Amino acid sequence: MAEDIKDNGRNGAVSRWRLILGQEAEEALSGYGAGGGPTLTEEERIMDAALAAIYNEAGADGTSQAGSKGRGAGSGHAAINLSKWLGDVRTFFPEDVVSIIQSDAMERKGWKQLLFEPELLAAVKPDIQLVGTLLALKGKIPEKTKDTARMLVQALVDELVKLLETDIRRAVTGALNKRQHSPLPSLSGLDWKRTIERNLKHYDAERRMIIPERFFYFDRARRSKEWTVIVDIDQSGSMASSVIWASVIGSIFASIPALNTRVVAFDTEVVDLTEQCANDPVDMLFGIQLGGGTDIHKSVKYCEQFIEEPKKTLFIIVSDLYENGNQAGLVRRMRELRESGVRTMTLLALSDEGKPSYDERLAAQLTRDGTPCFACTPALLPVLVEGALKGQDLGELSKRLGMAR
């Protein structure tokens, strides 16, 4: 029995390598395993076929265009049933792997038709990359597919909101509501002046103190719209993932009563998405037009009109800083905003995709002038927002979080 278990373990490992390396590896693996080579189960054969459809470079006749044997998992197929393929992928692979395979299908095989047929689109797992592609192609999506596309985007938005909303709300309320930092929960809301005036008649001469009979507190409603948060989003094609995250985060900001939120998107033109942000983040995303040039200076100039109280304003630019507009004017405006008291930051990327490409010279200039520039994962953004609202040094904070550029 021990030998059987050992053989089964060996066969499992060989089968996994067979799936990774493809059909061409069968001969090389023939000396391994209990039966002299890898034997795939029915489930593994389905997985192998699904992988082969994307990663095999062989043609229908089993040879590459150069005449050599094709590389990748499994054997090639001239045509494929996309509905069946999608079903197999979602059935036999983990969710994070499904997202990668779907993205590779569109990138390597050009399967944009995944987004054009409602039946196929309904079978797709929504993820950041897929929705980014969907938004970039939204003008080409046929009418019959638009409702399905919207449902897919809505599913992703709901997932991201669920992931981020609690932490962002906690960060904002933690920074603005001092009651959370007091050993007495109601102490920070106490109206000392009014409480003393109304209780002077209760002064105890012997103890030389006022013994109040009634306490008065500030109206919590006065905290409504205490801060202005401006999210200025670069909608150039290279920023697709960041645009989606930033749009969702903007919608969360808009739902917090203490914040007056403005959401603006730009390429060479500027579009104000604040109304859509407040009402429906999916509408806001469909208002984004991925692609085009970049004029950050024009967008910053537009956003300045919303700054009524600089020291109570947080200005977040989401951009890779490849500026095609007035770069000197941009640096000057950002410096003037900082000097007026506005708390500014630039997110070179808002995603989990690793180090972004960005204009290092412009990022260094803005950082020297007091606008720190860094890539940020969505999970760390609430910490930065809380730090900004509390007046912390964001440059130092980003270094501690390992985000400094």
N, C-alpha and C positions, 0 to 999 in steps of 0.2 A: 504493500500500500504506500509506504514511504517513497518508493521509487516512482509510483504512478503520480503522486503529488508533485515530485520533483520534475517529472516529464511534463505535467500539465503547466507548471510554472514556466518551464523553458519554452513550451509551445506558445504560451500567452505573450511572452516577451518577443519571440520571433514574429508572431502575427502582428504585433504592434509595429515592429520595424518594417515589416512587409507593407503595412498601410502607409507608413511614412515615406518609404523609398519608392513604392510603386511596383508594377508588374515586372519591370526590368530587373528588379533585385531578387526575383525568385531563384534564379540560378546561383547567385552568390550566397543565398541563404539556405541552399539545398542541403548543406552539411550540418545544419542545426535542427533542433527539435527532435522529438521522439520518433517521428515518422520519416525523418530524413529531409524535411523541409516544411515551410509554413503551410498550414491548411486553414483556410478562412472559413469561419462559420457563415451561415446565411446572413446574419446581421452584419458581419464584417464585410461580406461581398457587396451589400447595399452601400455601406459606408465607402468602400473602395470605389464603387462606380460614381458616387456623388463627388468624391475628391477628384477622380479622373476627369470629370466633366470640366473642372476648373483648372487643374494644375498639370494636366497632360498636354504637352506641346505637339503630340503626334497628330497627324491628319487621319482621315477616315480609313486610310489603308494601313495605318500603323507606322508610317514613316513621317519624319519631319519634312519641311519644305526643302531642306538641304539634303534629304535622302538618308539621313541617319535615323537611328531608332529614337522615338520620342521619349522625353523625360517626364517624370512626375508619377503620381499615384494612379495605378490602373491603366486601362487601355482607352484609346480615344473613341469618340463617337461623332459622326457627322452632324447629327441632330439630337436634340434632347427635349424631353417633355418637362417644361419648366415647372409646371404645377406639381408633378411627381417629385422632381428634384428638390423643390422647396420643402415638400412634406418630409422627404427622407432626411434632409439636412436638419430640420427642426426636431425630428423624432430621435435621431441617433447621436447628435452632438450637443455638448453643453451650450448654454445661452451665449456665453462670451465667445465661444468658437463660432457659433452661428453668425454673429455679427461680422467676424473677420471673413468668413467664407462668402457671405453675401457681398461685402465690399469688394473682395477679390473677383467675384463673378462679374461685377460691373466694370471693374478696372481692367482685368485681364481679358475678358471675353466680350466686353461692350454690351452686356445684357441690360441696357437701359429699358428694354421692354418690360422688365420687372415692374417698372413704375407706370406703365401705360395701360395695363389691363387690370380692371378691378379685381378679377378673380386671383390673379397673381399677386397683386399688391396686398390683398387681404391676408395672404399667407406669409408675408414678409414680417420678420421681427423688427420693430422700430428701434433704431439706434441713431446716434449722432451723425455718423458718416452718411447713412442712408437718407436721413432727413435733409442733410446738407445738399446731397445730390438732388433730392426731390425739389427743394426750394430753388436750386439753380436751374432746374428744367421745368419749373411750374408753368411757364408760358407755352410749353409744348404739350402739356398733359391734356388729353382729350376730355370733353365734358363728362363722358360716362365714368371717368375715373376720378373726377375731382372730389366727390363725396368720400370715396374710399381714402384718397390721399389726405383729406382733412382729418379723417378718423385716425389715420396712422400718426400724423403730427400731433393730434390731441393726446394720443396714448403716450407718446414720448414726453410731451409737456407735463402731463399728469405725473409721470414717473419722476421727472426732474424736480418738479415742485415738491413732491413728497420727500425727495432726497434732501432738499436744501431749506425748505421753508422754516422748519423748527429752529435750525441753527441761526439763520439770518434774523428771525424775529428775536431770538434770545440775545443775539449780539447787539441789535439796535436798542432794545429795551434795557439791556444791561448797561449800555453807554449813556442813555438819556434819562433813565429812571433811577435816581440815586437811592431810592428806597431799597433797592436790592442789595446795596452795600452797607446798610445801616443795621446795627444789632436790634434797633427798634423799627419795625417795618414802616410805621407811619411817621417817624420823626422827620424825614426829609421833606414831607409835605406840610409840616407845621408852619402856620403863619404866626411867627413870633410877635410881630408888632401888634397885630390885632388881638392876639391872645393876651398880651400884657395890658393893653389899653382897656380891654373889656373886664379885666380881673383886678384892676387897681384897688377897687373897693374891698378886695379880700386880702389886702396887705396885712401881714401879722407883724406888728411892731416888736413884739417880744423876740420872735425868731428872726426878724429883719428879713423877711422874704414874702413873696406873693404866693398864696396857696390858691391856685386857679380852680374854679368850679366847672369851667367849660373851656375846651380847646377849640381853636379854629384852624381849618386847613385850607390850602389853596385848592381851587377847583381843578380836578384832573383834566377837564376839557380844555384848559388853557394850554395844555401840552400839544394839542392838535396842530399839525403842520409846523412843528418846532424847527425842523431842519429842511433844507432843500437838497435833494440828491439829483444830480444830473448824470445820466449814463449816455455817453457819446460813442456810438458804435461804428467802427469801420466795416462797411459791407462789401469790401473787395473780395474777390473769389478766394484768396488765400486764407481768409478769416472765417470760413464757414462754420467750423465747430465753435469758435469763440462767439460768433454772432448768436447761435442758438442758446448757448449758456447765458450770455449777457441779456438776451431778450427775456428769458425765463426769470432771471434774477431781477430785472427791471420790473416785471409784473409783480414779483413778491414785494419789492420796495413799495410799489404803488398801492398795495393792499394794507400797508402799515399806516395808521392814522397820524402818527407823529411825523411822517415824512411827506413833503411835497415833492413828488417824483416827476422828473422830465426824462423822456427817452427819445433820443435823436439818432438817426442813422445817416451815414454819408458815404458817398464816393466822390465824384466831382460836383455833385449836387447834394443838398441837404433835405431830408424829409423828417418831419416831426411825427413820431409814432406814439405820443403820450396818450392820446385818447384811446387808441386801440390797446395800448398796454394796460390801461386801467380797466377796460371792459372785457378784453379777450386776448390773451397772449398768442393764441393760434392765429387770429386776424393780424396781429402784429408781425408774426413771423412771415405770413404770406404778403405782408407789406414790404418786407425786405427784398431788395433786388441785388442778389449776389453777382459780383463781377464789376468791371469798370475800373476807373482810375481812383485817385485818392487826393482829396483836398481837405486836410485836417484843419488848416488855418480858417477856411471858410466856415467849417462846422463850429469851431470854438467861438468865432465871432458871432455866429447865430445864437449860441447858447448863452452868451454874456447877458442877453436881455432878461434871463430868468434869475439872475443873481441880484436879489434885493438886499440881503444881509450877508455880506461876504463871510463873516466869521461863523455863520450858521449854514454854510454851503459846502457840500462835498461834491467834487467834480471828478468823475471817473471816465477816462478815455480808454477805449478798448481798440488797440490798433498796433500793427507791426511797424508803424512810423515810416513807411516808405512814402514820404510826402512828395506829391507832384505839384503842390501849390506853393504858397509863399512861406518857405521854411524859416527865414529870418523873422517874418511877421508872427509865425506860430511861436517861436521861442520867446519873442518879446511879450506876446499876449499871455502866455503861460506864466512868465516871470511876474507880470503885473497882477495877475490873479492871485499868485502866491503872496505878493507883497501887500495886497488888500486884505488878506486874511482867509481866502478860500483854501480849503484843504484839497489838494489835487493829487492824483495818482494816474499812472498809465499802466494798463495791463497789456503787455506785449502779446499775451495769449491767455485765454481763459479756458483751459482744457486739460486733459490728462495725457496729452500726446507727446510730452517731453519738450526739449529745448526748441523754441520756435526760431524761424528766420526773421530778422528784424534789422532796422537801420541802427547799427551800434553807435555811430557817431552822434546821431540826433538823440538817441536814448541817453548817452553820456552827458550831452549838453543839458537836457531837461533835468536829469538827476542832479547835476551841479547847481542848477537854479532852484532846487527844492521840490521838484516833481519826480518822485522815485518811479523808476520804470522796472518792471519785473514780470516774468511769467508767473501765473498763479493757477493752481488747481482749484476747481470749484469748492472743494472741501475746506480750503484755507481762506477763501474770500471772507467769510463771516468774521474771522479773526482780524483781518485787515480793516474791514468796515468799522468794527468796534474800536480798534486802535485809532482810526482816523477821527471818529466822533469824540473820542476822549482826548484828542490832541496829542497823541503819542507820536514819536519820531518814526514815520513809516519806513524810512531807509534802514534804521537800526532794527525795527521789527522784522522787516523782510530778510535781513541777514540772519536773525535768530531762527527764522522759519526756513532758511536755506533757499530763498527765492531771489536774492540780489543778483543783478546782472552787471 
